[in-house]
Amino acid sequence: MKMNEMIKISKKGLDVPLPVMEPFPSQFKNYKVTLHVPEYTSVCPKTGLPDFGTLTLMYIPNQWCVELKSFKYYIHAYRNVGIFYENAVNRILRDFVKTCRPKWAHLKGDFTPRGGISTTVEVEYGKP
């Protein structure tokens, strides 16, 4: 595969329109929220084969929390998106931070083995 083709494939999924995550006001201070998504799915942008994984989002709210139904619709929309693991994890956190502006957030993606290799991608925002 030529380098230009690989660069084009590597950017797939970064700007695909997805459902909007909605925030709601946090009523308390200094607590941690953990969301566990055991059935994340997306599509490999190179092969078109399905990818599976588990996402764990931990965050310390500032003024806003994520509304869970909107978060669920946002995450489930990835099942038809061609996107690399690394891009998915970074985009999800980027979109979450844009919506909720937490004090701190950490997103971990544990992806099922493909070709005998399992992958974990982690990204963090702010300070705990």
N, C-alpha and C positions, 0 to 999 in steps of 0.2 A: 504494500500500500504506500502510495506517495505521501510525503510529509504534509502537503496542503490538504489532502483528503483526511488525514488523521487529525489535523488541527480543526477542520470543519466538524468532524464527528465528535471531537472532545468537547465542543461547545453546545452540543445538542441538549435540550432540556433546560438550559439555564434561563431562558426567557419565555418558555411556554406559559400561556395564561392558565392559572389554577384558581380554584375557589379561594375566596378571601378568608383569612383567619380573623375572627372578631374578638376584641378585648372586652372585659368587664372590669369595673373598678375593684381594686383590692381593698378589703376592709381592715386589714391588719398589717403589721410591720414585722420584718425580720423572721420570715419563715421560708421553708423550701418546699417546692412542689416537684413531684416526679411523675412524669407521664411515660407509660410503658406501652409500646406498640409492637406486639409480637408477630404481626402479620403484614409487614411492609412488603409491597411488591412494586417493581418497575420493570423496564425492559432494557436489555443491553443495547446501546445505540449502534454497536458494530455488528452484532449477530442477529438481533431481533428476538433473542431468547429471553424468557422471563428470569428475573432476579428476585430473590427472597431475602428477607432479613428481619432483624429486630432493632427497633429504635428505642433509645431511652433518653428522654429530655428531662433534665433537672434545671430548675431555675429559682432564683430568689426575686419575687416580684418587687417592683418599685411602686408604681401606682396602678398597674394593670395586670390582670391575669388573662390567659387565653380561654375562651369559651370552648368547651370540649366538643360540642357537636360540629362547630365550624372547623376545629382542628382535625377532627375525624374526616370530614369531607375533603379538606385540603390534602391530608396524607393519602387517602384512598384514590385521589385523582392521579397519583403517580403511577398507578398500575398500567396506564396506557402511555406513559412518557418514556421515551428513549433517553436515558441519562446514566452516566457513570456513577458509581458509588460515591466517589469523592465529591463530585459536583452536587449530588442529591443532598448529602449531609450538610455541605456548606450552604446550599441554597435554602434548605429548610430552616437552618439557624438564622440565616440572613433575613428571611421573610418573617420569622417569629420575632426577632429583635425589632424589626421595623414596626411590627404591630403592637408589641407589648412593652418595649423599652425596659427590660428587666435590669436589676442591679447586676445580676450575673446569670449566665446560662451555659450549660454544657450539654452537647448532643453527641451521643455515641451510636454508631450504626454497626451492628454485628451482622455480617452477611454470610449466608450459607456457602459451603464450599462449591467452587466451580473448578473443575479440572484438578481436584485435589488440594486446592488452595482456598482457605477461608480468609476473609478480609474484615478488618475492623478499622473504622474511620471515626476519629473524634475531633471535635472543634469546640472552642470555648469563646465566650464573650464576657468582658468585664472582669471584675475581681470578686471572689467569694467573700 
